[in-house]
Amino acid sequence: MHPPDLTPVEIADLLDAAYRQDRGLTHDGPDLTVRLELADYLGCHPEVQSETWNVWQELMGDEEGDVLEDDAAFWLDVEFVEPCPDS
Protein backbone atom coordinates (compact mmCIF):
# COMPACT_ATOMS: atom_id res chain seq x y z
CA MET A 1 0.00 0.00 0.00
CA HIS A 2 1.31 3.39 -0.99
CA PRO A 3 -1.14 6.16 0.08
CA PRO A 4 -0.44 8.54 -2.84
CA ASP A 5 -1.55 5.76 -5.20
CA LEU A 6 -4.92 5.36 -3.47
CA THR A 7 -8.12 7.14 -4.45
CA PRO A 8 -10.09 9.08 -1.83
CA VAL A 9 -12.66 6.26 -1.86
CA GLU A 10 -9.98 3.66 -1.13
CA ILE A 11 -8.56 5.80 1.67
CA ALA A 12 -12.07 6.35 3.08
CA ASP A 13 -12.65 2.59 3.10
CA LEU A 14 -9.41 2.07 5.04
CA LEU A 15 -10.30 4.83 7.48
CA ASP A 16 -13.75 3.40 8.02
CA ALA A 17 -12.29 -0.05 8.76
CA ALA A 18 -9.70 1.43 11.14
CA TYR A 19 -12.31 3.58 12.89
CA ARG A 20 -14.71 0.67 13.36
CA GLN A 21 -11.89 -1.50 14.67
CA ASP A 22 -10.78 1.18 17.14
CA ARG A 23 -14.33 1.62 18.37
CA GLY A 24 -14.83 -2.14 18.83
CA LEU A 25 -17.44 -2.38 16.10
CA THR A 26 -15.42 -4.97 14.16
CA HIS A 27 -12.25 -6.98 14.51
CA ASP A 28 -11.16 -6.39 10.92
CA GLY A 29 -9.07 -3.38 10.06
CA PRO A 30 -5.81 -2.33 8.48
CA ASP A 31 -2.59 -3.48 10.12
CA LEU A 32 -0.32 -1.13 12.05
CA THR A 33 1.98 -0.44 9.09
CA VAL A 34 -0.92 0.65 6.88
CA ARG A 35 -2.36 2.79 9.67
CA LEU A 36 0.94 4.58 10.26
CA GLU A 37 1.54 5.24 6.55
CA LEU A 38 -1.99 6.55 6.15
CA ALA A 39 -1.87 8.72 9.29
CA ASP A 40 1.45 10.26 8.22
CA TYR A 41 0.27 10.83 4.67
CA LEU A 42 -2.98 12.51 5.70
CA GLY A 43 -1.15 14.64 8.24
CA CYS A 44 1.14 15.99 5.52
CA HIS A 45 -1.63 16.39 2.93
CA PRO A 46 -4.59 18.17 4.55
CA GLU A 47 -6.26 18.64 1.17
CA VAL A 48 -6.35 14.85 0.72
CA GLN A 49 -7.64 14.45 4.27
CA SER A 50 -10.44 16.93 3.57
CA GLU A 51 -11.39 15.28 0.29
CA THR A 52 -11.30 11.85 1.91
CA TRP A 53 -13.44 13.06 4.81
CA ASN A 54 -16.07 14.28 2.35
CA VAL A 55 -16.09 10.89 0.64
CA TRP A 56 -16.22 9.05 3.96
CA GLN A 57 -19.23 11.11 5.06
CA GLU A 58 -21.03 10.08 1.88
CA LEU A 59 -20.13 6.43 2.48
CA MET A 60 -21.42 6.59 6.06
CA GLY A 61 -24.72 7.90 4.78
CA ASP A 62 -27.83 8.65 6.78
CA GLU A 63 -27.98 5.24 8.44
CA GLU A 64 -25.07 6.08 10.73
CA GLY A 65 -26.45 9.30 12.17
CA ASP A 66 -24.83 12.53 13.30
CA VAL A 67 -23.40 11.11 16.53
CA LEU A 68 -21.25 8.56 14.70
CA GLU A 69 -20.24 11.17 12.14
CA ASP A 70 -19.17 13.58 14.90
CA ASP A 71 -17.19 10.84 16.64
CA ALA A 72 -15.59 9.78 13.35
CA ALA A 73 -14.54 13.38 12.64
CA PHE A 74 -12.98 13.65 16.10
CA TRP A 75 -11.24 10.28 15.69
CA LEU A 76 -9.82 11.28 12.31
CA ASP A 77 -8.58 14.72 13.35
CA VAL A 78 -7.42 14.02 16.90
CA GLU A 79 -6.80 10.32 17.36
CA PHE A 80 -5.70 9.06 13.95
CA VAL A 81 -3.93 11.65 11.81
CA GLU A 82 -0.35 12.40 12.78
CA PRO A 83 1.00 15.95 12.43
CA CYS A 84 3.40 16.37 9.57
CA PRO A 85 6.98 16.54 10.81
CA ASP A 86 8.72 19.83 10.10
CA SER A 87 10.94 19.55 7.08
Sequence and secondary structure as in RCSB ss.txt:
>XXXX:A:sequence
MHPPDLTPVEIADLLDAAYRQDRGLTHDGPDLTVRLELADYLGCHPEVQSETWNVWQELMGDEEGDVLEDDAAFW
LDVEFVEPCPDS
>XXXX:A:secstr
  GGGS HHHHHHHHHHHHHHHTTS S    HHHHHHHHHHHHH HHHHHHHHHHHHHHHHHHHHHHHHHHHHHI
IIIII       
